[in-house]
Amino acid sequence: MTADPLMDRERDRYRLAEAAAEAAEGVPGVAFLRPGVVDLLRTRVARAPRLATGPGPRTQGVRVSRDGTTGTWHIDIRLVLHRGHRALDVTRAVHTATLAATRAEPSVPVRVTVTVTGVV
């Protein structure tokens, strides 16, 4: 049986999203990952069930895409801070933790963007 490159790419995307979410949530000062509008709408709409062998559910607050020409993975993390933590310090720590967590994943370059959307 031949491997399906599309399914492999989706599995890589899911693994990167999971690793990035876990790394970000472990950084002191991060209250939670903030789902975007698409994530909020997606949870309200009934979806067709995925194949048992397919990748898991989409991780809210983390968007992963891949540049088709360079092969670089782009990880966009949106989060909310705990009050009393500097946004600059937390975003740097999330960036570093995410790069470290995803380095063991696919052997292609990874670019991480961290956006603070609120403070609680």
C-alpha positions as CSV (number, residue, x, y, z in Angstrom):
1,M,0.0,0.0,0.0
2,T,1.3,3.5,-0.9
3,A,1.4,6.3,1.6
4,D,-1.0,9.2,1.0
5,P,1.1,12.4,1.1
6,L,-2.0,14.5,1.9
7,M,-2.8,12.4,5.0
8,D,0.9,12.5,6.1
9,R,0.8,16.3,5.8
10,E,-2.4,16.4,7.9
11,R,-0.9,14.2,10.5
12,D,2.2,16.4,10.6
13,R,-0.1,19.5,10.9
14,Y,-2.0,17.9,13.8
15,R,1.2,16.8,15.6
16,L,2.7,20.3,15.3
17,A,-0.5,21.9,16.5
18,E,-0.7,19.6,19.5
19,A,3.0,20.1,20.4
20,A,2.7,23.9,20.0
21,A,-0.5,24.0,22.2
22,E,1.1,21.9,24.9
23,A,4.2,24.0,24.9
24,A,2.3,27.3,25.0
25,E,0.0,26.3,27.8
26,G,3.0,25.3,29.9
27,V,4.5,28.8,29.9
28,P,3.9,30.8,33.1
29,G,1.6,33.7,32.4
30,V,-0.5,32.0,29.8
31,A,-4.1,31.9,31.0
32,F,-5.4,30.0,28.0
33,L,-5.2,29.7,24.2
34,R,-7.8,31.8,22.5
35,P,-9.9,30.2,19.7
36,G,-10.4,32.4,16.7
37,V,-13.8,33.1,15.0
38,V,-13.3,30.1,12.7
39,D,-12.8,27.8,15.7
40,L,-15.8,29.1,17.4
41,L,-18.0,28.7,14.3
42,R,-16.6,25.3,13.6
43,T,-17.6,24.0,17.0
44,R,-21.2,25.1,16.4
45,V,-21.6,23.4,13.0
46,A,-22.0,19.6,12.9
47,R,-19.2,18.1,10.9
48,A,-18.9,14.8,9.2
49,P,-17.0,12.3,11.3
50,R,-13.4,11.8,10.4
51,L,-11.9,8.5,9.5
52,A,-10.6,6.5,12.4
53,T,-7.1,6.7,10.9
54,G,-7.3,10.4,10.2
55,P,-5.8,13.2,12.3
56,G,-7.5,14.3,15.5
57,P,-9.5,17.4,16.1
58,R,-8.2,20.8,15.4
59,T,-6.4,22.5,18.3
60,Q,-8.2,25.8,19.2
61,G,-5.9,28.8,19.5
62,V,-3.3,27.3,17.3
63,R,-3.3,27.6,13.5
64,V,-0.8,25.6,11.5
65,S,-0.2,26.1,7.7
66,R,2.6,25.1,5.3
67,D,4.2,27.3,2.6
68,G,3.9,25.2,-0.6
69,T,7.0,26.7,-2.2
70,T,9.5,26.6,0.7
71,G,7.9,23.8,2.8
72,T,8.1,26.0,6.0
73,W,5.5,25.3,8.6
74,H,3.8,28.5,10.0
75,I,2.4,28.2,13.5
76,D,0.2,31.0,14.7
77,I,-0.6,31.0,18.4
78,R,-3.3,33.3,20.0
79,L,-3.4,33.4,23.7
80,V,-4.7,35.3,26.7
81,L,-2.3,36.4,29.6
82,H,-2.7,36.3,33.3
83,R,-2.7,39.8,34.7
84,G,0.7,40.9,36.1
85,H,2.8,39.2,33.4
86,R,4.6,41.2,30.7
87,A,3.3,40.4,27.2
88,L,6.8,40.6,25.8
89,D,8.3,38.1,28.3
90,V,5.5,35.6,27.9
91,T,5.4,35.8,24.0
92,R,9.2,35.2,23.9
93,A,8.9,32.3,26.3
94,V,6.0,30.8,24.2
95,H,8.0,31.3,21.0
96,T,11.0,29.5,22.5
97,A,9.0,26.7,24.0
98,T,7.1,26.1,20.8
99,L,10.2,26.0,18.7
100,A,11.8,23.5,21.1
101,A,8.7,21.3,21.2
102,T,8.3,21.3,17.4
103,R,11.9,20.7,16.5
104,A,11.5,17.0,16.9
105,E,8.6,17.0,14.5
106,P,9.0,17.2,10.7
107,S,12.5,18.1,9.6
108,V,11.5,21.3,7.9
109,P,11.8,24.9,9.1
110,V,9.2,26.2,11.5
111,R,8.1,29.8,11.9
112,V,6.2,30.8,15.1
113,T,4.0,33.9,15.5
114,V,2.5,34.6,19.0
115,T,-0.3,37.1,19.5
116,V,-1.7,38.2,22.8
117,T,-5.4,38.8,22.5
118,G,-6.3,39.7,26.0
119,V,-5.5,39.8,29.7
120,V,-7.5,38.2,32.6
